[in-house]
């Protein structure tokens, strides 16, 4: 804990997260991964053709072997993003984001190809992928997550490690992405 003071000189205890490391010197911050809804110009999906695919399968932590080849999302907005909200249960990752996972050999995730079409122009955008996160945990306790770069917690939310966040930032694969640092034990 760090000691800070308010204007009146009253000490205020705060947690300094800037230097959180584990015994081996690895960063142990964990971030909720999500799309950025603050820019009105970012792309967003307005409809989809999911060909009867049960999107709840993303929460099972199992490899999907029968992925339909012709799933299409239609979007609007001016700025292409690296993480697109495709619907209630869908996140779509750009090819640039997927390449970061491949180049760094991130385990526990399957990328399933989709087509994204701009609703107003009909232009087919660069490949987008539905990430199927296989690794899951029931809590953010350090012993459950210390060796994971990406995982689901409580089967829904997707979290990433500090290391994966840094790889994505270095590659510039963070357009329209929000990382929310999460407390964990």
C-alpha positions in Angstrom: 0.0 0.0 0.0 1.2 3.5 -0.8 0.5 6.5 1.4 -0.9 9.6 -0.3 -2.5 12.6 1.2 -5.6 14.6 0.4 -5.4 18.4 0.2 -6.0 18.6 3.9 -3.0 16.4 4.7 -5.2 13.5 5.7 -3.3 10.3 4.7 -5.0 8.1 2.1 -4.1 4.5 1.5 -4.1 3.4 -2.1 -2.9 0.3 -3.9 -0.1 0.9 -6.4 -0.7 -1.5 -9.3 2.0 -0.1 -11.5 4.7 -2.5 -10.2 2.6 -5.7 -9.5 4.8 -8.7 -10.3 4.9 -12.3 -9.1 7.9 -14.1 -7.7 9.3 -14.8 -11.1 9.1 -11.2 -12.2 6.1 -11.8 -14.5 3.4 -9.1 -14.7 0.3 -10.3 -13.0 -2.3 -7.6 -13.9 -5.4 -9.1 -15.5 -7.7 -7.1 -17.9 -11.3 -7.5 -19.0 -11.2 -7.4 -22.8 -14.0 -5.5 -24.5 -15.0 -3.2 -27.3 -14.8 0.6 -27.0 -18.2 2.1 -27.1 -17.1 5.7 -26.4 -16.4 6.7 -30.0 -19.4 7.3 -32.1 -17.4 6.7 -35.3 -16.2 3.1 -34.4 -17.8 0.3 -36.4 -20.5 -1.7 -34.8 -22.7 -4.6 -36.0 -26.3 -4.0 -36.9 -27.4 -7.5 -38.1 -26.0 -10.9 -38.7 -26.6 -14.2 -40.5 -25.4 -16.9 -38.1 -26.8 -19.8 -40.0 -28.4 -21.4 -36.9 -25.1 -21.5 -35.0 -25.7 -21.7 -31.2 -23.5 -18.8 -29.9 -23.8 -20.2 -26.3 -21.3 -22.8 -27.5 -18.6 -20.2 -27.0 -19.1 -20.5 -23.2 -18.5 -24.3 -23.1 -14.7 -24.1 -23.4 -14.7 -26.7 -26.2 -13.2 -26.7 -29.6 -15.8 -26.0 -32.3 -15.3 -28.4 -35.2 -18.6 -27.8 -37.2 -18.2 -24.1 -37.8 -20.5 -22.8 -40.6 -18.3 -21.3 -43.4 -20.8 -18.5 -44.3 -21.5 -16.6 -41.1 -21.9 -12.9 -42.0 -22.0 -9.7 -39.9 -23.2 -6.4 -41.2 -21.7 -3.3 -39.7 -21.9 0.5 -39.8 -19.6 3.2 -38.6 -16.6 4.9 -40.1 -13.6 3.6 -38.2 -12.5 -0.1 -38.5 -11.7 -1.6 -35.2 -9.7 -4.6 -34.0 -12.4 -5.8 -31.7 -16.0 -5.6 -33.0 -19.1 -6.5 -31.0 -21.0 -8.8 -33.3 -24.0 -9.3 -30.9 -24.8 -10.2 -27.4 -22.6 -13.3 -27.4 -20.1 -12.4 -30.2 -16.8 -10.6 -30.2 -15.0 -10.4 -33.6 -11.3 -10.0 -33.8 -9.5 -8.4 -36.7 -6.8 -10.2 -38.7 -4.2 -7.9 -37.1 -5.3 -9.0 -33.6 -5.4 -12.7 -34.6 -1.8 -12.4 -35.9 -0.6 -11.2 -32.4 -2.0 -14.5 -31.0 -0.3 -16.6 -33.7 3.1 -14.8 -33.5 3.2 -15.2 -29.7 1.9 -18.8 -29.7 -1.0 -17.9 -27.4 -2.7 -21.1 -26.4 -6.3 -21.8 -25.4 -8.1 -19.9 -28.2 -9.6 -20.9 -31.5 -10.3 -18.3 -34.2 -13.3 -19.0 -36.4 -13.5 -17.1 -39.7 -16.5 -14.8 -40.4 -17.3 -12.3 -43.0 -17.9 -8.7 -42.1 -19.7 -6.5 -44.7 -20.2 -2.7 -44.4 -24.0 -2.4 -44.4 -24.1 0.9 -46.3 -21.4 0.3 -49.0 -21.5 -3.5 -49.3 -17.7 -3.6 -49.0 -16.4 -6.8 -47.5 -13.9 -5.9 -44.8 -10.6 -7.6 -44.0 -11.0 -10.9 -42.3 -12.6 -11.0 -38.9 -12.6 -13.9 -36.6 -14.8 -15.1 -33.8 -12.5 -16.0 -30.9 -13.5 -19.2 -29.1 -11.7 -19.0 -25.7 -11.2 -22.5 -24.5 -9.5 -21.8 -21.1 -11.8 -20.9 -18.3 -11.7 -20.4 -14.5 -14.3 -19.7 -11.9 -12.4 -16.9 -10.1 -9.6 -14.4 -10.6 -7.4 -15.9 -7.9 -3.8 -15.7 -8.9 -3.2 -19.5 -8.6 -6.0 -20.1 -11.2 -4.8 -17.5 -13.8 -1.0 -17.1 -13.4 -0.1 -19.1 -16.5 -3.0 -18.0 -18.7 -2.7 -15.3 -21.4 -6.5 -15.4 -22.2 -9.3 -17.0 -20.4 -13.0 -16.8 -19.6 -14.2 -16.3 -16.0 -17.6 -17.5 -15.0 -18.0 -18.7 -18.6 -18.8 -15.3 -20.0 -16.3 -12.5 -19.7 -12.9 -12.7 -21.5 -9.8 -11.7 -19.7 -6.2 -11.2 -20.9 -2.9 -11.1 -19.1 -0.6 -8.1 -18.8 1.7 -9.8 -21.3 -0.9 -10.3 -23.9 -2.1 -6.7 -23.5 1.4 -5.5 -24.1 1.8 -7.6 -27.2 -1.5 -6.3 -28.6 -0.4 -2.7 -27.9 3.0 -3.2 -29.4 1.4 -4.5 -32.6 -1.1 -1.7 -32.7 -4.0 -4.2 -32.6 -6.0 -2.1 -30.1 -8.3 0.0 -32.3 -11.6 0.1 -30.6 -10.4 -2.1 -27.7 -10.8 -1.4 -24.0 -8.7 -3.1 -21.3 -10.2 -2.8 -17.9 -7.8 -3.7 -15.1 -9.4 -6.1 -12.7 -8.6 -6.7 -9.0 -7.6 -10.3 -8.2 -6.3 -12.1 -5.2 
